[in-house]
Amino acid sequence: MMRYLHTATVWFAVALFLMPIVWMFGTAFKPAGEILHSGTSLLPSEVSLDAFLSLWSGNINTLIANTVIVALSATAVSLTIAFFSAYALVRYSFPAKLDIVFLLLVLVIKMMPPIVVAIPLYSLMNSIGLLNTKLGLVLAYQVYTLPFCIWMLLGFIRDVPLEIEEAGAMDGANLLKRLVYVVFPLCAPGLVATAIFSMILGWNEFLFSLLFMHLPDNFTIPLFISNFMTEDGTAWGELMAVGIVSSLPMLALASYMQRYLLRGFSMGLK
């Protein structure tokens, strides 16, 4: 009896989780007239590609490319800085507990609402000419991604046995070689896991894109999605269609990197 109850509970949870996704797909493929008059129907009575054709007739390719470039670049910058920062915090002793102070500062920045730094960042980007540029957006995204990457990588680097590094040092490897040939390969699953979550943060970011990007050709996907919700109404078909299109790259990335993601979270080096 308990086994059947457990199975029923699992299937109910799965159905509850999948219902919004089914509703999104169903709405995306409905004709415009049916969306407004179909009530709570999940599936379309007839399949229509009008919403997707409307997207592809615009500049959705450019917007996806913008989002990929910005999210990848922000992740690369964050991982590079965070890797060296986390290694220094784990392996070296700092006077007056400056490492703890630094970590607390990173945590405060991570917990702080981004709107708090939005106006100062806007003034800074405007003064150095980086408004409405991908580089400016990549640098602004570090407010989200860098603190997250540092905290994630701390645990992974702590799991790297110090004895392996010491053995490399005895063989004549300097610090850079130990980082490249010892620490980096052993932390690779953790780096991939961190990169995926950092990519998701950059992919979904909206506030800084809204403030810093003014030309439609430089928009990112989240900013483009907001255009379908106006005071005149919501274009539900196009909104659901762009939701599907924008989700596919992250789903493909997570699926491809799944084995590294699982290894990263189960990382227990001997």
N, C-alpha and C positions, 0 to 999 in steps of 0.2 A: 504493500500500500504506500509506504513512504517513498519507494522508488518511483512509482507512478506520479505521486505528488511532486517529487523533485523534477521529473521530466516535464510535467505540465507547467511548473513554475519557470523552468528554463525557456520553454517554447513561448510562454507568455511574455517573458522579458525580451526575447529576440523579436517577437512580433511588435512589441511596443517600440523597440529601437528602430525597426525597419519601416514603421508606418510613415514617419516624416519623409524618408527617402523615397518610398513608393509614391507618396503624394506629390513630391517634387517632380519625379519622372512623369507621373500621370498628367500633371498640370502643364509641363513643358510641351507635351505632345498633343494637347487639346487645341481645337480651333478657338479663336478669340471669343466668339459668341458663346461657346459652351462653357468657358471658364466662368463667366458671369452668371450663368443660368443652370449650372449642373449641381448646385447645392453641395453636398458632402461627398459626391462621387469621387473615388480615388483614381479610377482608370477612365481614359477617354472612350467615348462611343465610336469615334473615328480618329485615326492617327493623322496629325497635321504637323508638318515641319516648318510652318510659317515662322515660329519663334526663332528657330535656329537659322533659317535663311535670313531673317532680319538681322541677326548678329553678324553673320559672315558677310553681309553686304556692307557692313561698316568697317571699322578698323580694329576688330577684335584681335587679329593676329599681332598687330603692333602693340596692343595693350598687354597681351600675354607675354610677348618678348620683353617689354619694359619690366613687368613684374618678375620674370625669371632672372633678368640681368641684375635688378636691384636686390632681390632676395639672395641670389647666389653670391653676389659681391659682398653684401652685408655679412653673410655667414662666413665667407672666407676671411674677412677682416677680423671678425669676432673670434673665430677659432684660432687664428694665428696669435693674436694678442693674448687670448685666454689661456692658450696652451703654455706659453712662456710664463705668464703671470701665476697660473696654478702651480707650475713646477717650482717656481721660486718660493711660493708660499709654503709648499710642502717640504721642500728639501733644505731650505736655509733658515737660519735663526735671525730674527730682526731685533734690533735694540728697542727697548721701551715698549715691547709688544706692538710694534707698528703693523705687523701682519694682521693681528686681530682688529686693530683700528681700521685697516684697509678693508678687511672683509665686512666689517660692520657698515662701512661707508658704501660698499658695493651692494649690500643687502638693503640699505636705506634707499639707494637709487632704484633698485629693483622694485621695491614696494611703493615707491612714490608715484602718484598719478602722472602720466606723461604730460597732461595739460599744464602741469606746474612749470615744466621746462620748455614748453612749446613756444611761448612768446620770446624768452631770451634766445632760444635757438633760431627763431625766425629773424630776429635782429642781427644775430651773428651771420647767418647765411646771407642775408641781404647785404651786409657790409663787405663780405668777401666775394660777392657775386656768384653764389652757389644756389640761389633760388631757382626753381624750375629746371634743375639739373639732376641727373641720376646720381652723380657723385654726392651732391648735397643730401639727397635722400638716404644714400648708403651710410653716410656719416651720422645722420639723425637717427637711423635705426639702431645705432650702437647703444642708445639709451635702453632699448628693449633687449637686444641680443647679447651684448657683452657681459652684463652682470649674470645673466642666465648661464652663459657658457662657462664663465669662471667657476660658478658654484657647481655646475655639473662635472667639470673636469677635475675638480679637487678630489672627489672620491675615486675616480679612475686612476689618477696618478698615485694616490696613496696605496692603491692595490699593487703597484709595481714594486717588487722586492728590491730593497736597497742593495742587497748582496749582488744582484745581477749587474747593477751599475758599477759597484766596486770591482767586480771581476773584469768588467770592460776597462776600467781605469787602470787596473794592474797590467792589462795587455797593451797599454799605451794609448787608449782612446781618450781624446780630450772631451770637454763638455759637449761641444757641438756634435761630435760623432756619437757620443752616448745618447744624446737626444734623438738623433736621426735614426740610428741603427738599433737602439735598445728600447728607449722609452716610447718613441712614436709607434713602432710596430705592436708593442704590447698594449698600447692604449688605443689602437686602431678601432676596435669595436665600440669603445666609449666615445671616440671622436665621431664616428658615424652616427651613433645615437644622438649625440649632442647636435650634430649638423642637421639632422632631420628636424628636430624640434626647433632649432634656430631658423631653418628654412620656413617652417610653418608660421612662426612668429612674423617673419618678414613678408611672407605671402599674404597674410591676413591683415597687415597693418593698414589702418585707415586715417588716423588723426593727422600724422605728419604728411601723408600724401595729400590730404585735403588742404593743409596750410601751405605747403611748399610747391605744389604743382598747379600751374595756372593754365597751361596750354593743353587742350584735349589730346594731342599726339603724345604727350608725356605722362598721361594718366596711367595709374596701375589698376588692376582688376577691381579691388575693393572700392576705389573711387568711381570707377565706371558703373559698378552695380548700383551705387546710390542714385544714379541718374534715372533709374526706372521707378523711383518712388518720389513723386512730386505732389504739389498741392492740387493738381488736377486729377490725381488718381495713381494707381499702381499698375504697371504693365506686368501682370502676373506671369504670362507666358514667357516673355523675354527674361524676366527676373529668374524664373526657375531654370530656363535654358542656360543662362550665363552662370548660374550656380552649379549646374552639372559640368559645363565646360571648364570652369575655374577649379573644380574639385579634382578633375581627372589627373592633372600633372602631379599633385601631391599624393594621390592614391597610388599612382604608378610608381613614384619614387619610394614611398613607404613599402609597397609590395616587393619591389626589387631589392630593397635594403633590409628586408624583414629579418633575414638570418643574422645580419650584423647588429640589428637593433636588439634582438633577443640575446645575442652574445654580450652586447654592451651592458644590458641590465642584469645579466647573470654572471658578470665578470668576477671570477674568483681565482686569481692567479696563485699557483702553488710555488 
